[in-house]
Amino acid sequence: MAARTSRTKGAIVEARVDQSTEQVRPGHSSCQGSQGRRQQPEEVTAHDPEVLRAALIREAAERRRAECRVKIQSQVVQLALDLLVREPDVEGFFGALTRTMVEEGELHACGVWLIDDDRQRCNLWMAYLRDRLYTPKSADWDTLELPRESMASHVFDYAPGWSQTVEYHSDDARLPEPVRAFNREAGADSLVITPLVLGSRNLGWMAISTFRNPECDGWWRVALLEAIARQATLALHQSRLSEQSRLEERRKAILEERNRLARDIHDNLAQGFAAILMQLQAARRETGTLPAAVATSLQTAVDLARTHLTEARRSVGTLRPTVGPGEDIATALKRLADLGQRTAGLPIEVILEELPRFGDGVEREIIGIAQEALTNAVRHARARRITIRASTVRSIGFRLSVADDGRGIARERPTAGFGMTSMQERAERIGASLTIVTAPRSGTEVVLAWEPSALPTQVHAAV
């Protein structure tokens, strides 16, 4: 890394040398200057040798600046490639980049803000300040002296900064007062913020604060920040794609294992109980009058075989809940309620609104949650009555409630058990909110709320 950062620093030093030979025009903006503006054509065609000489000097300076910018970009690309090999995790990669920015660019600080998944706000993800890297995993993260909330609100709300680099002087009126106060106290002279844009999507922002240097206008810092931001954006995007791929592979592995278990239960246990039940029923039909004790034992064996066959089939259904071809959620809920009522012998009321289709993937998870909640109520609640309600939310979402009047869930175990975990995982997969309301001797209600806008998964237990 030392060799790479030294080469990057060499490009920066060259940028400073080029800048020192350049005559900066009055009113020249460092941000606009990084694009290389030319003078009006009449200056070039003037007959005054001094005018021509000045134009040639500017032209040469702009050419050197462009060449230097290319070198900066080339060195940053090489640095990013090296860091990706040495720092395979995205946090280590960004940490090394911010450290390089501050140390080699002789800056005050560098910070990274990332937009949340719900795209409603952004948060400080990491910062390099006073020769130290701060991340949420750092023990001293909470001691970081940065106006992080004020800065996060500003970069998220300031529309021009979503698509282009923005430069501020330390006491710029556009900045929130806590940020300006921080700049004054730290002696920072300017602030540069560039978006992490990939295509038309903004992932967040990188920001640097600089000390005053009257010998240069700092255009090379803008060029360096933008070059590093491009590489950082690609690395962040690739990391997120890899994480999504890992989660998808994990989900597929879980589904495959559940399918395997379901097949084993169906092909072995369920079929075995079905065969035993058939043999017992045949034996009872073929035999005549039996002693009372034998008849009772035979009937008990029939009942046990039938009960365990039902349980095995229910387990298969829990592992592989499906919405049958052409079967909507309302039909599936009625089917589950009818099956539960026949096997448990207690009333199950179903109250349904007219429901739209939400797609096979979402419906599969909804039915799985409904089936698990109903199974828990039937088997564990000691309820006298169960009620299932399903309705739409603002015409586009869905709300499901499975409530019983049973004994409730013990205070110390409101979310324990494989069934609860299964429901939570299913809610997470579709971005739904799962709420469990329970109280001893007052029953339990499981409420699922889903909208296409992908709500954050939450599990609450009111006890």
RARA-V611170 format. One record per run of one state. SS is the DSSP state (alpha for helix, beta for strand, coil for the rest). FROM is the first residue (numbers start at 0). TO is the last residue. If there is no record, write none. Layout:
BEGIN
ss:SS from:FROM to:TO
ss:SS from:FROM to:TO
END
This chain:
BEGIN
ss:coil from:0 to:0
ss:alpha from:1 to:19
ss:coil from:20 to:28
ss:alpha from:29 to:32
ss:coil from:33 to:39
ss:alpha from:40 to:43
ss:coil from:44 to:47
ss:alpha from:48 to:85
ss:coil from:86 to:88
ss:alpha from:89 to:104
ss:coil from:105 to:107
ss:beta from:108 to:114
ss:coil from:115 to:120
ss:beta from:121 to:128
ss:coil from:129 to:130
ss:beta from:131 to:134
ss:coil from:135 to:139
ss:alpha from:140 to:142
ss:coil from:143 to:146
ss:alpha from:147 to:156
ss:coil from:157 to:157
ss:alpha from:158 to:161
ss:coil from:162 to:164
ss:beta from:165 to:168
ss:coil from:169 to:175
ss:alpha from:176 to:185
ss:coil from:186 to:186
ss:beta from:187 to:197
ss:coil from:198 to:199
ss:beta from:200 to:210
ss:coil from:211 to:217
ss:alpha from:218 to:285
ss:coil from:286 to:290
ss:alpha from:291 to:318
ss:coil from:319 to:327
ss:alpha from:328 to:343
ss:coil from:344 to:346
ss:beta from:347 to:351
ss:coil from:352 to:358
ss:alpha from:359 to:379
ss:coil from:380 to:384
ss:beta from:385 to:392
ss:coil from:393 to:395
ss:beta from:396 to:403
ss:coil from:404 to:409
ss:alpha from:410 to:412
ss:coil from:413 to:416
ss:alpha from:417 to:429
ss:coil from:430 to:431
ss:beta from:432 to:437
ss:coil from:438 to:442
ss:beta from:443 to:449
ss:coil from:450 to:457
ss:beta from:458 to:461
ss:coil from:462 to:462
END
